[in-house]
């Protein structure tokens, strides 16, 4: 159990291999009404959760959400609002998000805005969601102009992580989660990065102990940041966006056809090469990231170099940009990064053009 200390918005992250979610939810939630929204790909897990909560005394409804980034939209949110209206949801109706980052972001956003705020619980079913998007209360939806441009900070009542769900996760999705795992080593924990290098084989084979370690450690690292900068006001939380300015551009320009973790992997390498170009980091910093990402089967360069101008325009619209000026989180060494303002477009372009 990992506690997130945010005063009246505090909550727990339960990391399990199986376990009794019904008992915990009765502790986390004041009411006994729940609406489960689940990714269509994990309908079986949602059905099992429905039965568990019903047996624990909850009155439940359940709906599926089409898989894919296109659901994380104004239209997708409107569909969920309509379902809550039909269910006569009130402020003690808890929303349960079952799925990956798309479902978590969408359901969390709806929870933040319907009736000016409903309680919600995240039940992540992908590695990426377990180690990153389920923790910290950042929720939102995409616009055609860019990713996560509409959103809120709305902390969950709790996060239930069952690592046993990863046993059946498609290998491509598992690898995507490993991109975020590598990110935590680069930005915060050189020893953890070294552990990943040493134990890469066990990690990719989904060894139970290795999986439990990476999930727990990444959650602990993110919690350390969120507790100090919940709403990105001090500037500390921005380090969690390492690689993401590039990644969000790759995703939005490509029509969200690129998996998020793959975009993050390529984005981290671009950010590291930019740090090299600016004299902030040695080539070894990039080399170690490239080698580890390749061992995890992840891309280490952008998808289509012919779209550099479109990527740059997308990055200038990124929510981390200031006055239309490019802003990046860049590494100084493994375990230590910094935000750099007003990066020249020519430097970013040179990095994007590298093979």
N, C-alpha and C positions, 0 to 999 in steps of 0.2 A: 504494500500500500504506500503510495507516494502522495504526500499532502501538498496541496498548492495553497500557500498562505496569502490570501488577498482580502483579509478582514472579513466583512460581511459577504463577500463573494467567494470565499474559500471553498474548496472541494477536494475530493480524493480521486486518485487514479488507481484503480485496482488492476494489477497485472496478475493474470491467472493462467493456469492450464486446466480449464474446466472450473467449476465452482458454482455457487448459488447466487445468481444475480437477483433473484426475487427478494431475498432477505435484505440485500444491500439497498435496493431501490426503495424499500419501505423505510429505510433509514434516511435516504437522500431526499425523498420527496414528501411534501406535506399532504398532497392529495392522493387519491387512488384511481384516477382516470388517466389513461395513457393512450397516445396515438402513435403507432409504430410506422415510420416511413423507411422503407428499405430499398436498396438497389435491387433491380429485377434479377440480377445475377446471384443474389444471396437470399432468394425467397424462402428456401428451406430453413436457413438459420433464423429468418424472421418468424416463420411459422412456429419453430421450436421456442423462440422467445415469447411469442404470443401465448403459448400454452403455459409456459413457466410463470408469466406474470398473472395470467388468469387464475392459476392454482394458488398464487400468493395473495390473491384477493383484489387484484386490479380489474377494473372494467376497461377493456381494450378494443381499439379498432386498429386496422392495419391496411396500408396501401403500398404498392410498389412504385418506384420511380424509374423511368427508362435509363439504362446505363449510358454513360458518356457525358462529356462536358456540355453538350447542348442543353441538358436539363438544368444546368446552373445558370438560369436566365430569368428575366422578368416574367416571361410566359410560364416558366417552370414554377416560380414562386406563386404566381396567380392561381395555378392549378391547386397547389397545396392550401392556399387561403380558402378557396372554394370548398375543399374537402373539410377543412376545419369548421367553416360556417355550417355545412351540412350536418356536422357532428355536434353542433352547439357547444364547441369548445369554450371553456372559461379559463380564468387565470390560474387555476390549479390543474389544468389538463397538461400533463407532461408530454413533450414530443420526444420520441426515442429514434435516433438516427442510426440506422444499421447499414453499413457500407463503407466506402472509401471516402476520399477527400471531397468529391463532388457532392455526395449525399450529406456529409457533415456540414460543409459550407452552406448548402442550400437550406437544409432543415434548421440549422442554427440561425440563419438569417431570418427565416420565417418565424422562428421562436422569438427572436429579438424584436420583431415588428408587429406580429399579430396581437391585438389587444394591448399594444404597447409593452409586450413582454410576457413570454411563457417560460416555465422551467423546461429544461431539456437535458437529455443524457446522450452521450456519444458511445456507440458500440462499434468501434472500428473493425473492419474485416480484412483490410489490406495492411501490409507492412508500412507503407508510406503513411497511411492515416494513423497507425499505432504510434509511430515514432515522431510524428510531426503535426499534422493538421488537426488531430483530435485534442491537442493540448494548447491552451492559451486563449481560447475564446474569440479568435478572429474568424468572423463569418462573413459571407458575401456571395455576390453573383457577378457574372460577367456581362459586359456590354459588347456590341459589335466592335467598338473602338479599342477594347482592351480587357484584360483579365482582372477580376476582383475590383472593378472601379466603383461598385456600389456595395457597401457593407457596413458592419458595426462591430463593436467589441461586446460580446455577450457570453459570459462564462457559463459553462454547463453546471448542472447540479452534481455531476460526477462523470467519470469516464470508466467504462468497463472494457478491459482488454483481455481477450481470451486467445493466447498464442496458439492454441490447438487449431484455430481457424486457418492458420497459415499453411497447414499441411496440404490443403487442396487448392491453394492459391496458384493460378497459372504462373509459370516461371518468369514470363515477361513482366508481370505485375510485381512479383517478388523482387526482381532486379531493380525495378523503378524505386521501390522503397529503400534499397541499398544506396541509391544516390543521396537521399537525405541522411542516411546513417553516416556516410563518408563526410557529408557537410558538417556534421556535429564535431567530428574529429578535427577538421580543418579550422573551424572557427573558435573552438573552445577547449579542446582536450588532446594534446599531442600524444599522451600515453594511450588514449583510446584509439587514436589513428594507428599507432604502432601495433596495438592489439589486433586491429582489423587486418593489417598487413600480415601478421603472424598467423592469424586464424581464418584467413580468407576461404580456405577450402571447407572448413567446418561451417562457416556462415552460408556459403552458397549451397551446401548440402542440407541446410536447415537442421543441423544438429540442435536438439532441444535446448541444451545448456547454452549454446552459442546464441540462439534466437532469444532466449530469456535475457541474456546479458545485454545484447544490443538494444532490445526494446526498453529494458529498465534504464540503462545508462543514458539513452537519448532522451527519455522522458525526464530524468533527473536534470540533465543539462538544460533542457528547454525550460523547466520549471524555475531553475536558478535565474534565468533571464526574465521570464514573465513576472516573477515576484518583484523584481526591481524596476521593471518598466512595462507595466501591464498594457498601457495604451500608446506605446511608442512616443512618449513625451520627452524622455531624457535623451533619446538617441541610442540607448544601449540595445534595444530590441532589434534594431535594424540589422545587426550582424546575422540574424536568422535568415535574412534575405540573400545571403551569399549565393551567387550564381543565378539568382532569380530574375534580375533585371534583364539579362540576356535571355533566360529561359522563357519568360512571359512573352517576349517579343517573338521568339521562335514559335511559340504556341499560337498566339493571336494572328500573326501574319499567315501562318499555315492553316488557319481555320480550325484550330484545336484538333488536328489530326495526329499530332505528335504527343506521345505519352508524357505526362508531367515529369516523371522521374528521368526519362531520357533527355528531356530538355534541360533539366537541372544539371545533369552530368556534363553535357556539352557546355552549359552556361558557366559552370565552375571552372572548367579548363580555360574558357575565354577570359574569365575574370582573373585567373592566375597569370595568364599570358599578358594581360593588360598591366598587372602589377609588375611583371618583369620589364615591360616596355617603359614603365614610369620609374624604374629603378627602385621599386619598393621591395621586391623579393628576388631571390636567386632562382636560377633555372631548376634547381633540385626540388623546389616547392612544387612546381608544375609537374616535373617528372614523376614524383611519388604519387601525385593524384592520378595522373594518366595511367600509370601502371596498375594502381589499385582498381580504378574504374574499369579498366580493360579486363582484369581478372574477374570482375563481377559481370562482364558481358555488356557493359554500358558504352554508349557513344562518347567520343572525346572531341568531336568537332561539330560545327553547325550543319544543319541538314542541306541547305542550298545557298551557296555563296553568292548566287546571282541576285539575291533579295536583300542585299546589304542596306540599300537606301530605305526600304520598307521597314527593316528591323530598327534602324536608327530613329525613324519617325515614331515607331511604336514605343521605343525606350524613352523618348522625350515626353510621351504621354503617361509613362509609368507613374504610379502614385508616389513613388519615392523621389521622382525628379523635382527639382526646385527651379521655378521660373523657366521651365523648358530646357534647363541645363541638365546634362547627363550626370547621374550620381550612381556610384557603384560601391559595393562592399568588396574590398580587395585584401588579399593575404599579405602579411609581412613575413610570416613564417608559419609552419604548421602549428595550429593551436592559437593563432593570434591574427586577427583581421581588423581593418579599420574602414570607416566610410570615407570616401573621397568625392568631393564636390567638383562640379564644373570640369569634368573630363572632356577633352577635345574630341569632336566627332571624328577627326582624322585618325586619332589614336585607336578609338573603338573600331573604326572601319578597317584599319590595318590588322587588328587582331581577328576580326571576323573573316578576313580574306585569307588567313593562314591555313595551310593544309596540314 
